[in-house]
């Protein structure tokens, strides 16, 4: 397939390039190459590259910053999706769009399915939900991928932030009242590759298997990285006084992906161990 990846320098975009380049004709474009907030720019890019598939991995991801930067957040995460979808529709191009567990309010106590209605809280969440709606309205040939707690070798993410903090601080305080599924960018990219190659369409939830709190995730990171001297104290989200609300429970059901493809992603602790080996961040025994 001839594939155009938008946001190819980001965490997921880099992983998609790595997974898709073998066996496909892949082009990557990023913020310096086009303006996702401008419909004409999106049309010109799709016309020039003539892809069969466009993967939109471009996004405004500063959850707390969005609370005071709503216009920019919506321009990228909502209007940008509408622009890309329109450019793809005009040329019969399939669009793959990446969304988030944040479109749910987190009040459920069982994994969210693709049929659960979005109930976003906060500007970032609302912008992502709006982007999903624009995608569904603007395309009849799409894959909408919701994922959660993404980390990987490139870009800013929780695992790398915790490791950096642990290098300089023997005491960490991490929330234990948010539960989700940590997801390795390379595993997510591999799952998207499977969906594309099988010709799947519609909405799919994709995360690594299993779930944990941020506190439990941190404990596992420290264990795998052999940071034995670090003390981790559980706290509540309210103690952090964050600008944006977070879903307390945002585990996504991946049963539809497994039923459609016959595949499952590995459990999150296995993926984490692989990531840390790749990152070469482990301390010597």
N, C-alpha and C positions, 0 to 999 in steps of 0.2 A: 504494500500500500504506500501511496504517497501521503505523508503525514506532516502537518505543520503544527509545531508546539509553540504556544504563546506563553511567555514567562519561562523560557527554557533555562535561564540562569538561576532560577530559584531552587528551593530544596526538592520539590517534587519534579519540577521541570528537568533538573539535572538527572534525577533517577529515571525519568521517562526516556530521556535521550540515551542513557546507558542501556536500558532494556530493549528499546525499539530499534536502534540503529542496526543491530544485526538482523538482517532479513527484510528491512523496510527502507524506503527512501524518505529520510527524515530531515526536515529543516526546522531550525529553532530561531525564534524572534523574541526580542525583549523590549523593554521600555524605550531604549534608544533607537529602535527600529520602526516603531509605530505608536500611535496614541489610541489606546483602547476606548478612551472616552469620546472619541470622534468617529462618527459613523463613516465618514468618507475615508478616513485612514484605514479603517478595518476593511472596507470594500476594496480599496486599492491593494492592500496586502494580499487578500485572498485571490484577487484577480491576477496579481503578479506571480504568485507561487503556484496557483492552480492545484491545490491539494485535493485528495479524496476524503481526508479526515482532518479536522482542526481540533486539537486538544487545548482547551483554555485552562492553563495552570497559573494564569496571572490573577492576582488578587491583592486587595488591601487587607492586611492581616493584623494590624495593631488594634487589638480588641478594646483596650482602655483608651487609646488615642482617638478612636472613632467617636467617642462620646463628645469630644469637642471639635471634631473634624468631619461632621456628618456629610457635608456636601461632597467632599473628596471621596469618602468611603462609598457613598451611593453611586457616585460617578463611575467608579471602577467596578464595584461588585454587583451593581444592578444595571445601570445604563450600559456599561461595558459589555455585559452578557447580551443585552438586547442588540447592541451593535454587531457583535460577532455572529449571533444567531441569524440576523438579517443578511449579513454578508454571505453566510453559508447557505441560507435558504435560496438566495438568488441564483446560486450555481449548483444546487443539488448536492452540497457537501455535508457529510456527517459531522456533527459536533459532539465532542466529549467535554463536559463541564464538571469541575470539581467543587463540591460544596462541603458542608460541615455538620457535625452533631449539634452545633449551636442553634440550628433552626428549630430545635425542640426546647421546651422550657425546663426540662429536667425533673418534672414532678411525677413521672411514671416510675414504677419500681420493677418493671420487666423491660427487656431490650426493645428499643424502638424498631418498628418494621417500616418498610417502604410505604405502607398504606397509612401510617399514622400522620395526622395533619400537622404541619408546622405550627409552632406557637413561639415565635422568637421573642427574646427579651434583650433589650439593648440595641444600640445603633448597628454595630457590626452584624449581629444576628439578623436584624431586620433587613439589612442590605443584602445578605446572602439569601434570605428567603425571597426577597424581591427578584433577585437574579434568577432563582429557580423558576419563579412564575413567568418571567420574561422568556426563559428558555422553552418552557412548555407551550407558551402561546406562540412563539416565533419559529418553532421547528417541529417537524414531524419525523425527524431522523436524528435522534440524539441518544446519548448515554449521560445520565446524571449520576455522578458518583458522590455519595456522602461518606466522609471518613472522619477520623477523630484522633486527637493527641499525637499528631504527626511529628516525627523526628527523623533525622538523617545526617549524612556526612557533611552536607553543605547547608549554609543558612543558620539563622538563630533558632534554637529549639530548647525544650526543657532539659533534655539529657545533657547537652553541652553546657547549658547555664549552670546546672547543679554541679557538674564536675568542676567547672571553673570556681564556683563558690567554695566547694570543698577543699580546693587547693589552698585557700587563704583563710578559711574559717572552720574551726573544729566543731562548731555548733550550727545546725541548720534547723529552721522551723518551717514545716510544710503542712499544708492543709490535708485533713483526713476526711472531709465531708463532701468531696467531689469524687465521683466514681465514673470511670470510662475505660476505654481500651487503647493502650499505647500502640501506635502503628508505625512500622519501619517503612520509610519512603520507598526503598527498593522492593519491598514485598507488595506495597500498594501498586507500584508501577508495573510489576509483573502480573498482577491481577487484572489491571486495565488492559495490558497486552493480550491476555487470554480472552477477555470480553470482546475486544476489537477483532481478533482473529476468528472468533466464533460467530461474528456478525450479530451480537446481542444488541438490544435496544431497551430503553426505559431507565428506570431508577434502580440503582443497586447500592446497598450499604457494604462497605469494604473496610475491615479493620483486621489486625491480628486477633487471634482467638484469646478468650479470657478477658477478665476485667480486674481493676484494682483502683485504689484511691491514689492520689498524688503522693501521699505519705508512703504507701506500700511500694509504689513505683520507685520512689527515692531510696527506700531501704534496699531494694533489689539492685539499683544502680550502684550504690555504695558497696554492696556485697560483691557484685561482679567485677567492679573496678578495684576491689581490695583496699578500700578506704576504711580500714578497721577502726581508726581512732576518731572518726567523725560521729558525733552524737546528734541524732535526729529526733526532734520533738514535734508531736502532732499538734496542730492548732486548727481553729475554725476559720472559714473563709471570711466571716464578718470581722475578724481581727485585723485583716489586711487593709480594710477600707478602700477596696478597689473601685475604680470609676464605673466599670461595667459589670452587670450581673453575670454570674456563671451558672450553667445548669448543674444541679446537684447530682443528677444521675443521667448520663448521656450514652449509655452502652447501646450500640447499634446491633441489631440482629443481622447476621450475615447468611442466614438460611437460604434466602433467594439466590444469592451468588453461588452457593454450593449446589443447589438444585439445578440451576441453569448450566453450570460449567462442569460439574463433577469434581471441583477443586475446593480445597480449604486452605486458608493461610495458617502458618504455624502459630503456636502459642507465643504470647508476647514475651515471656522470659527468654525463650530460645532466640527470638529475633533480636532482643536487646543484647544478649551475649555475642551474637554474630556482629552486631554493630560495634560494640566495644572492642572486639578483636580487630575489626577493620580500622577503627579509629586509633588503635594502638595506644589506648589511654590507661590500660591496666597497670597497676603498680607491680613491681617485682615481688614474688612471694617472700 
